[in-house]
Amino acid sequence: MGFMIVGVKSSTILARATPDLEAILAISEPLDLVGFYVFTNETASPGHAASARVFAPRYGIDEETATGMAAGPLACLLRDRLGISGDTIVIEQGMFMAPPSPSLLEARLDLSNGSITGFMVGGFGAVMEDREIDF
């Protein structure tokens, strides 16, 4: 079980992405995917490596605000394939949701002789809004 990691050229493309959730579901089911993790290297803040969105209709998630289990593999791809250096990679997520729910995911990579041997992803949350729901 994993994610399809999909790169796009710009944050504008990422922001405007309108996922076909039925198609994502149809692809995810036979491949045993959680969903699609779409990213760009264009970020809102300097020092961040990527901005991302996750779509996981197979698990009832149209879009998720923070996805550590996808951010770790993305961090590995960014380092190994796209040349992002260092052992800590910060990924933005949730800023293009409606309403926005921005998150920062910090992937800390374990390195041995220049190779990734493991990783840990974490982050911090903050209350953006209080809501009361009546049943």
C-alpha positions in Angstrom: 0.0 0.0 0.0 1.4 3.4 -1.0 0.9 6.5 -3.0 1.2 7.5 -6.6 3.6 10.5 -6.4 2.9 12.9 -9.2 5.0 16.0 -10.0 3.6 19.1 -11.6 5.6 22.1 -12.9 4.2 24.9 -10.7 2.2 25.9 -7.6 -0.3 27.5 -10.0 -1.0 24.1 -11.6 -1.1 22.4 -8.1 -3.5 25.1 -6.8 -5.8 24.7 -9.8 -5.8 20.9 -9.8 -9.3 19.5 -9.8 -9.0 15.8 -9.1 -11.2 13.2 -10.8 -11.8 11.3 -7.7 -13.6 8.4 -9.5 -10.6 8.0 -11.8 -8.2 8.1 -8.8 -10.3 5.5 -7.1 -10.3 3.3 -10.2 -6.5 3.5 -10.5 -5.9 3.1 -6.7 -7.9 0.0 -6.2 -6.1 -2.5 -8.4 -2.7 -1.0 -7.5 -3.5 -1.1 -3.7 -2.8 2.7 -3.4 -3.9 4.9 -0.7 -4.2 7.7 -3.2 -2.3 10.3 -5.3 0.3 12.7 -3.7 0.7 15.6 -6.2 3.6 18.0 -5.6 5.6 20.8 -7.0 9.0 22.3 -6.1 7.5 25.8 -6.1 6.7 26.7 -2.5 5.2 29.5 -0.6 8.2 29.9 1.7 12.0 29.8 1.2 13.6 26.7 2.7 10.7 24.4 1.9 11.4 21.7 -0.6 7.9 21.1 -2.0 4.3 21.9 -1.8 1.8 19.0 -2.0 -1.8 17.8 -2.1 -3.1 14.4 -1.4 -6.3 12.8 -2.9 -7.4 9.5 -1.4 -11.0 8.6 -2.3 -10.4 4.9 -1.6 -10.3 5.9 2.1 -13.1 8.4 1.9 -10.6 11.4 1.8 -11.3 13.9 -1.0 -8.2 15.9 0.2 -6.1 15.7 3.3 -4.3 18.5 5.1 -1.2 16.6 6.3 0.0 13.2 5.1 3.2 12.0 6.8 3.1 8.5 5.2 3.3 10.2 1.8 5.7 13.0 2.8 8.4 10.5 3.8 8.6 8.8 0.4 8.4 12.2 -1.3 11.3 13.5 0.7 13.3 10.4 -0.4 12.4 11.1 -4.0 13.3 14.8 -3.6 16.8 13.9 -2.2 17.6 10.9 -4.4 16.2 11.9 -7.7 15.8 15.7 -7.7 19.0 16.6 -5.8 17.5 18.3 -2.7 20.4 18.2 -0.2 20.4 17.8 3.6 18.8 15.4 6.0 15.8 17.5 6.8 13.2 18.2 4.1 10.2 20.4 4.8 7.0 19.9 2.7 4.0 22.2 2.7 0.5 20.7 2.4 -3.1 21.9 2.9 -2.8 25.5 1.7 -4.9 24.9 -1.5 -7.8 23.2 0.4 -11.1 25.0 0.8 -10.9 26.3 3.4 -7.1 26.4 3.6 -5.6 24.2 6.3 -1.8 24.8 5.9 0.5 22.2 7.4 4.3 21.8 7.4 5.7 18.3 7.4 9.3 17.8 8.4 10.9 14.7 7.1 14.1 13.8 8.9 16.2 11.3 6.8 18.6 8.8 8.3 21.6 8.7 6.1 24.5 6.2 5.9 27.3 6.7 3.3 25.1 9.0 1.4 22.1 6.6 1.2 18.8 6.9 2.9 18.3 4.1 5.5 15.1 5.4 7.1 13.1 8.5 7.9 10.7 10.1 10.4 8.0 12.6 9.5 6.4 15.0 12.0 5.0 18.4 12.2 3.0 20.9 14.3 -0.6 21.8 14.2 -2.4 25.0 15.2 -6.1 25.7 15.8 -7.3 27.7 12.7 -10.9 28.0 13.7 -13.4 26.8 16.3 -16.7 25.3 15.2 -19.6 24.0 17.1 -21.6 21.2 15.5 -25.2 20.4 16.6 -26.6 16.9 16.0 
